[in-house]
Amino acid sequence: MQQIEPNPAQNLLSPQTLTEASLSADIQLLQSLAAKVQPWQTLEVSGPQGSVRPFSLVQDPSAWLASDFKVNPEVFIHRLSDAEVSELKAAVAAVLQQGVQQQGNLLLLLHAKLVTETDFPLPKLGPKLKAMRENLRSGRGFQLIRGIPVEQWSNRESVIAYYGMGLYLGKANPQNRKGHLVGHIKDIGHDLSNPMTRLYATNGAQPFHCDMSDIVGLLCLKRAKQGGNSSWSSAVSVHNELLRRGRQDLVEELAKDQWYLDRKGEIPEGKLPYYRIPIVNYHQGYLSVNYSATYYELAQRHPEVPRLTAKQKEALQYFNALARSDDLRMDWTLEPGDIQLLYNHTMLHNRTAFTDHEDYNERRHLLRLWVSPQGDRQLPQCYADLWGSIASGSRGGIICPGAQLTIPIEAE
């Protein structure tokens, strides 16, 4: 089996190089690699999730192709009815009537006021959100919701509504060193060239990755002037396609306990500034993928972290190229009032770079939730180094020393 040698000097995963030209280069890479190997004629098949055997083709609803949904996107979109919008508005109004303490940009103790779904009653929408949660973790792994009335609300009302909806999905996790339980995806002028910069605070492209939670949700408040489009792919399908192309050697490489990722300075107490976790994880019959494109290269700044080998670089290149391929990639432009929900164990997502409006208040702005539902799949112990725990319902997020959990109403 002939293998292509990646160029060690070429940083294919940098946000500065994630362009239409690099997408074309990925397609050429796939064609080149496919021409050099013979696809396996017979492959072991297993599944669904819960009965997956290592290095077998996974048959599961999460192993989809883009063609399964592009013709009929309505199957993964829920449009809020008038009744659902009304009860959402009523739930927000009830919270405000009870009083929400605010200090500067922060909603103090909102997370103590809204603890369970009973604190934010949604009799019609709530059961549907729970059904979506189950489809995320046991079905296709993604869902879109349309019609959240954000254009009728202030940021404060949108934040309260979104946090309340999240109670039906799971427990919210902090997303940065400041302990933000609702994240704000907005360009606030952070330096894109600084490797410590979290890309969500810039207008740069975000390469394919998984977030640090079981489920990630994005609510669009404002669109960019141009660009900022979302994409997602099935990590399970990427796994399957590598096997179909005769590259079990790369799947084995991805499953090794040899992948170091940088924490970008957000270091939990007692932890190193980097962590180690396989990309492909087989555990108790489940295939779970943890992938964050640029973080492997960034971890190379630590002298004690082993250097990426040529085989590792080839595996990253091939994995990323497949995720971005037309066959596996779903593209979407989030409009104000849209929510995108993804299950991080089986889905990958990215966004393109964007040009924004000059008016700060009109800039592209999304709200993000990281949530952990009860009764979710078991994860291998290696996730504890990243998430602090592997117990469902209380795992995930970024917990730094001294951080106080809080909810901002604007990006900071």
C-alpha positions as CSV (number, residue, x, y, z in Angstrom):
1,M,0.0,0.0,0.0
2,Q,1.6,3.2,-1.1
3,Q,1.2,6.2,1.1
4,I,1.6,9.9,0.5
5,E,4.1,11.8,2.6
6,P,2.6,15.1,4.0
7,N,4.7,18.2,3.8
8,P,5.8,18.9,7.4
9,A,6.1,22.6,6.7
10,Q,2.6,22.9,5.4
11,N,0.1,24.0,8.0
12,L,-3.1,22.8,6.3
13,L,-5.3,23.4,9.4
14,S,-4.5,27.0,10.1
15,P,-7.5,29.4,10.1
16,Q,-5.5,31.7,7.9
17,T,-5.4,29.0,5.2
18,L,-9.0,27.7,5.5
19,T,-10.3,29.2,2.2
20,E,-12.0,28.1,-1.0
21,A,-8.5,27.5,-2.4
22,S,-7.7,25.1,0.5
23,L,-11.0,23.3,0.0
24,S,-10.0,22.7,-3.6
25,A,-6.6,21.5,-2.4
26,D,-8.4,19.0,0.0
27,I,-10.4,17.6,-3.0
28,Q,-7.2,17.2,-4.9
29,L,-5.6,15.5,-1.9
30,L,-8.5,13.0,-1.7
31,Q,-8.2,12.2,-5.4
32,S,-4.4,11.7,-5.0
33,L,-4.7,9.5,-2.0
34,A,-7.6,7.5,-3.5
35,A,-5.6,6.7,-6.6
36,K,-2.8,5.2,-4.5
37,V,-4.8,2.6,-2.5
38,Q,-7.1,-0.2,-3.3
39,P,-10.5,0.0,-1.4
40,W,-11.2,-3.1,0.7
41,Q,-13.5,-5.5,-1.0
42,T,-14.8,-7.0,2.3
43,L,-15.2,-5.1,5.5
44,E,-16.7,-6.1,8.8
45,V,-19.9,-4.2,9.6
46,S,-21.2,-3.5,13.1
47,G,-23.6,-1.2,14.8
48,P,-25.7,0.6,15.7
49,Q,-24.0,2.7,18.4
50,G,-23.9,0.6,21.5
51,S,-22.7,-2.5,19.6
52,V,-19.8,-1.1,17.5
53,R,-16.7,-3.2,17.1
54,P,-13.4,-1.5,16.6
55,F,-12.2,-0.9,13.0
56,S,-15.6,-2.0,11.4
57,L,-17.9,0.0,9.3
58,V,-20.5,1.5,11.6
59,Q,-24.1,1.2,10.6
60,D,-26.0,3.9,12.5
61,P,-28.2,6.9,11.8
62,S,-25.2,9.1,12.7
63,A,-23.3,7.7,9.7
64,W,-25.0,9.8,7.1
65,L,-24.0,11.3,3.8
66,A,-24.8,14.9,2.7
67,S,-27.0,13.5,-0.1
68,D,-29.3,12.0,2.5
69,F,-30.5,15.4,3.5
70,K,-29.7,18.0,0.8
71,V,-32.8,17.2,-1.2
72,N,-35.2,17.4,1.7
73,P,-33.7,19.6,4.5
74,E,-37.2,19.9,6.2
75,V,-36.6,16.5,7.9
76,F,-34.0,18.1,10.2
77,I,-35.7,21.5,10.7
78,H,-38.3,22.3,13.3
79,R,-40.1,25.6,12.7
80,L,-41.7,27.1,15.8
81,S,-45.4,27.3,15.7
82,D,-47.2,30.5,16.9
83,A,-48.2,28.6,20.1
84,E,-44.6,27.6,20.8
85,V,-43.4,31.2,20.2
86,S,-46.1,32.5,22.5
87,E,-45.1,30.2,25.4
88,L,-41.4,31.0,24.9
89,K,-42.2,34.7,25.2
90,A,-44.4,34.0,28.3
91,A,-41.6,32.0,29.9
92,V,-39.1,34.9,29.4
93,A,-41.6,37.5,30.6
94,A,-42.1,35.4,33.8
95,V,-38.4,35.3,34.5
96,L,-38.1,39.1,34.1
97,Q,-41.2,39.7,36.3
98,Q,-39.6,37.7,39.1
99,G,-36.5,39.9,38.8
100,V,-33.1,39.3,37.2
101,Q,-30.2,40.8,39.0
102,Q,-27.7,42.5,36.6
103,Q,-24.3,43.9,37.2
104,G,-22.7,45.6,34.2
105,N,-22.7,43.0,31.4
106,L,-23.5,40.1,33.7
107,L,-26.8,38.5,34.6
108,L,-26.0,37.4,38.2
109,L,-27.3,34.1,39.5
110,L,-29.7,33.5,36.5
111,H,-28.3,29.9,36.6
112,A,-29.4,29.6,40.2
113,K,-32.9,30.9,39.3
114,L,-33.3,28.6,36.3
115,V,-32.1,25.2,37.5
116,T,-34.5,22.7,36.0
117,E,-37.1,22.8,33.2
118,T,-39.9,23.4,35.7
119,D,-38.3,26.8,36.3
120,F,-38.9,27.7,32.6
121,P,-42.1,26.0,31.6
122,L,-42.6,25.2,27.9
123,P,-45.5,22.7,27.8
124,K,-45.6,22.4,24.0
125,L,-42.0,23.1,22.9
126,G,-40.3,21.4,25.9
127,P,-41.2,17.8,24.9
128,K,-40.1,18.5,21.4
129,L,-36.7,19.8,22.7
130,K,-36.3,16.5,24.6
131,A,-37.1,14.5,21.5
132,M,-34.5,16.5,19.6
133,R,-32.0,15.7,22.4
134,E,-32.6,12.0,21.9
135,N,-32.2,12.3,18.1
136,L,-28.9,14.1,18.6
137,R,-27.4,11.4,20.7
138,S,-29.1,8.3,19.2
139,G,-30.0,9.5,15.7
140,R,-28.5,11.7,13.0
141,G,-26.6,13.9,15.5
142,F,-27.8,17.3,14.3
143,Q,-30.9,19.5,14.3
144,L,-32.0,23.0,13.3
145,I,-34.7,25.1,14.9
146,R,-36.1,28.2,13.2
147,G,-38.3,31.0,14.4
148,I,-36.9,32.1,17.7
149,P,-38.1,35.8,17.9
150,V,-34.7,37.3,18.6
151,E,-35.4,40.4,16.4
152,Q,-38.3,41.3,18.8
153,W,-36.0,40.9,21.9
154,S,-33.1,42.6,23.6
155,N,-29.9,40.6,24.0
156,R,-31.0,40.0,27.6
157,E,-34.3,38.5,26.6
158,S,-32.6,36.3,24.0
159,V,-30.0,35.1,26.5
160,I,-32.7,34.2,29.0
161,A,-34.8,32.4,26.4
162,Y,-31.8,30.4,25.1
163,Y,-30.6,29.4,28.5
164,G,-34.1,28.3,29.5
165,M,-34.5,26.2,26.4
166,G,-31.1,24.6,27.2
167,L,-32.6,23.2,30.4
168,Y,-34.5,20.7,28.3
169,L,-31.2,19.5,26.7
170,G,-28.9,19.1,29.7
171,K,-26.8,20.9,32.2
172,A,-25.0,24.0,31.0
173,N,-21.1,24.0,31.1
174,P,-18.7,27.0,31.4
175,Q,-17.1,27.8,28.1
176,N,-14.0,29.9,29.0
177,R,-11.7,31.0,31.8
178,K,-14.4,33.6,32.8
179,G,-17.0,30.9,33.6
180,H,-19.5,32.0,30.9
181,L,-22.4,29.6,30.8
182,V,-23.7,31.3,27.6
183,G,-21.0,32.0,25.1
184,H,-21.0,34.9,22.7
185,I,-19.7,34.2,19.2
186,K,-18.7,37.6,17.9
187,D,-15.7,39.4,16.5
188,I,-14.5,41.6,19.4
189,G,-11.1,42.4,17.9
190,H,-9.0,39.6,19.3
191,D,-5.7,39.0,17.4
192,L,-6.2,36.2,14.9
193,S,-2.5,35.7,14.6
194,N,-2.0,35.1,18.3
195,P,-2.1,31.3,18.9
196,M,-3.7,31.8,22.3
197,T,-6.8,33.5,20.7
198,R,-10.0,31.6,20.9
199,L,-11.3,31.9,17.3
200,Y,-14.9,32.5,18.3
201,A,-13.9,36.1,19.3
202,T,-12.6,36.8,15.8
203,N,-13.9,36.9,12.2
204,G,-11.5,34.1,11.1
205,A,-12.4,30.7,9.8
206,Q,-12.8,27.9,12.3
207,P,-11.5,24.5,11.0
208,F,-13.5,21.4,11.7
209,H,-13.6,20.5,15.4
210,C,-15.7,19.2,18.2
211,D,-16.6,21.3,21.2
212,M,-15.9,20.4,24.9
213,S,-19.4,19.1,25.7
214,D,-21.8,16.4,24.8
215,I,-24.1,18.8,22.9
216,V,-23.3,22.3,21.4
217,G,-26.0,24.7,20.4
218,L,-25.7,28.0,18.5
219,L,-28.5,30.6,18.3
220,C,-28.1,33.2,15.6
221,L,-28.9,36.8,16.6
222,K,-27.2,38.6,13.7
223,R,-25.7,37.6,10.4
224,A,-22.4,38.8,9.0
225,K,-22.3,41.1,6.1
226,Q,-20.7,38.4,4.1
227,G,-19.5,34.8,4.9
228,G,-19.6,33.2,8.3
229,N,-21.4,30.1,7.0
230,S,-21.7,26.9,9.0
231,S,-20.8,23.4,7.9
232,W,-21.0,20.1,9.7
233,S,-20.0,16.5,8.9
234,S,-20.5,13.1,10.4
235,A,-17.3,12.0,12.2
236,V,-18.7,8.4,12.0
237,S,-18.9,8.7,8.2
238,V,-15.3,10.0,8.0
239,H,-14.3,6.9,10.1
240,N,-16.2,4.7,7.7
241,E,-14.8,6.3,4.6
242,L,-11.2,5.8,5.7
243,L,-12.0,2.1,6.1
244,R,-13.7,1.9,2.7
245,R,-10.6,3.5,1.1
246,G,-8.4,0.8,2.6
247,R,-6.9,3.0,5.2
248,Q,-7.4,1.1,8.4
249,D,-3.8,2.0,9.1
250,L,-4.9,5.7,9.5
251,V,-7.9,4.8,11.7
252,E,-5.5,2.8,13.9
253,E,-3.2,5.8,14.0
254,L,-6.2,8.0,15.0
255,A,-7.1,5.6,17.8
256,K,-3.7,5.6,19.4
257,D,-3.1,7.3,22.8
258,Q,-0.7,9.8,21.2
259,W,-2.7,12.9,20.3
260,Y,-1.8,16.0,22.3
261,L,-3.9,19.2,22.2
262,D,-3.2,22.7,23.6
263,R,-5.5,24.3,26.2
264,K,-4.8,27.8,24.9
265,G,-3.9,28.9,28.4
266,E,-7.3,27.9,29.9
267,I,-5.9,25.4,32.4
268,P,-8.0,23.6,35.0
269,E,-6.4,23.3,38.5
270,G,-3.8,20.6,38.6
271,K,-3.7,20.1,34.9
272,L,-0.9,20.6,32.3
273,P,-1.2,23.3,29.6
274,Y,-2.1,20.5,27.1
275,Y,-4.0,17.2,27.3
276,R,-3.9,13.9,25.5
277,I,-6.8,12.0,24.0
278,P,-7.2,9.7,21.0
279,I,-9.2,11.1,18.1
280,V,-11.0,7.8,17.5
281,N,-12.4,6.2,20.7
282,Y,-14.0,2.8,20.9
283,H,-15.6,2.2,24.3
284,Q,-18.4,-0.1,25.5
285,G,-19.7,-0.5,22.0
286,Y,-19.7,3.2,21.1
287,L,-17.6,5.1,18.6
288,S,-16.9,8.6,19.9
289,V,-14.6,11.0,18.0
290,N,-12.8,14.0,19.6
291,Y,-11.1,16.2,17.0
292,S,-9.9,19.8,17.1
293,A,-7.9,20.6,14.0
294,T,-5.5,23.4,15.0
295,Y,-5.0,22.3,18.6
296,Y,-2.6,19.4,17.7
297,E,-0.2,21.8,15.9
298,L,-0.4,24.4,18.7
299,A,0.5,21.8,21.3
300,Q,3.9,21.4,19.5
301,R,5.0,24.7,21.2
302,H,5.5,22.6,24.4
303,P,9.0,21.0,24.2
304,E,7.9,18.0,26.2
305,V,5.1,17.1,23.8
306,P,6.3,14.5,21.2
307,R,6.7,15.8,17.7
308,L,3.9,14.9,15.2
309,T,5.1,12.1,13.0
310,A,4.7,12.0,9.2
311,K,2.0,9.3,9.7
312,Q,0.1,11.5,12.2
313,K,0.2,14.4,9.8
314,E,-1.1,12.2,7.0
315,A,-3.9,11.0,9.2
316,L,-4.9,14.6,10.1
317,Q,-4.8,15.7,6.5
318,Y,-6.9,12.8,5.3
319,F,-9.4,13.1,8.1
320,N,-9.8,16.8,7.6
321,A,-10.1,16.5,3.8
322,L,-12.8,13.8,4.1
323,A,-14.8,16.0,6.6
324,R,-14.7,18.8,4.1
325,S,-15.6,16.7,1.1
326,D,-18.8,17.4,-0.8
327,D,-20.0,13.9,-0.1
328,L,-19.9,14.3,3.7
329,R,-20.2,18.1,4.3
330,M,-23.5,19.9,5.0
331,D,-23.5,23.7,4.5
332,W,-25.9,26.1,6.1
333,T,-26.2,29.8,6.6
334,L,-27.7,30.5,10.0
335,E,-30.4,33.3,9.9
336,P,-31.4,35.4,13.0
337,G,-33.7,33.1,15.1
338,D,-32.0,29.9,13.9
339,I,-30.6,27.3,16.3
340,Q,-28.0,24.7,15.3
341,L,-27.7,21.7,17.6
342,L,-24.9,19.2,17.2
343,Y,-23.8,16.1,19.1
344,N,-20.1,16.4,19.6
345,H,-19.3,12.7,19.9
346,T,-20.4,12.0,16.3
347,M,-20.4,15.4,14.6
348,L,-17.7,17.8,13.4
349,H,-18.4,21.5,12.6
350,N,-16.7,24.6,11.2
351,R,-17.4,28.0,9.9
352,T,-16.0,30.2,7.1
353,A,-14.3,33.5,7.6
354,F,-16.5,36.5,7.3
355,T,-16.7,40.3,6.6
356,D,-18.7,42.1,9.2
357,H,-20.8,45.3,9.4
358,E,-19.1,48.5,10.6
359,D,-21.7,49.1,13.2
360,Y,-20.7,47.0,16.3
361,N,-24.4,46.3,17.2
362,E,-25.0,44.8,13.7
363,R,-22.0,42.5,13.7
364,R,-22.4,38.7,13.4
365,H,-23.5,37.5,16.8
366,L,-24.4,33.9,17.9
367,L,-25.1,32.6,21.4
368,R,-23.6,29.3,22.3
369,L,-24.5,26.6,24.9
370,W,-22.5,23.6,25.9
371,V,-24.7,21.1,27.7
372,S,-24.4,17.7,29.2
373,P,-27.5,15.5,29.4
374,Q,-28.2,12.8,32.0
375,G,-28.1,9.2,30.8
376,D,-25.7,9.8,27.9
377,R,-23.2,7.3,26.6
378,Q,-20.3,6.1,28.7
379,L,-16.9,7.6,27.7
380,P,-13.4,6.2,28.3
381,Q,-11.4,7.5,31.2
382,C,-9.2,9.7,28.9
383,Y,-12.0,12.2,28.6
384,A,-11.7,13.0,32.3
385,D,-8.5,14.9,31.6
386,L,-10.3,17.1,29.1
387,W,-13.8,17.4,30.8
388,G,-13.0,17.0,34.5
389,S,-15.4,14.0,34.7
390,I,-16.9,11.3,32.6
391,A,-20.1,11.1,34.5
392,S,-23.1,12.0,32.2
393,G,-24.9,15.1,33.3
394,S,-21.9,16.7,34.9
395,R,-19.1,16.5,32.4
396,G,-17.6,19.0,30.0
397,G,-16.7,22.6,29.8
398,I,-13.7,24.7,30.8
399,I,-13.2,25.2,34.6
400,C,-10.3,27.4,35.5
401,P,-9.2,28.3,39.1
402,G,-11.1,31.3,40.5
403,A,-13.7,31.4,37.8
404,Q,-17.2,32.3,38.9
405,L,-20.1,30.9,36.8
406,T,-22.0,33.7,35.2
407,I,-24.0,34.7,32.1
408,P,-23.1,37.7,30.0
409,I,-25.6,39.5,27.8
410,E,-22.9,40.8,25.4
411,A,-19.6,39.5,24.1
412,E,-16.6,40.3,26.2
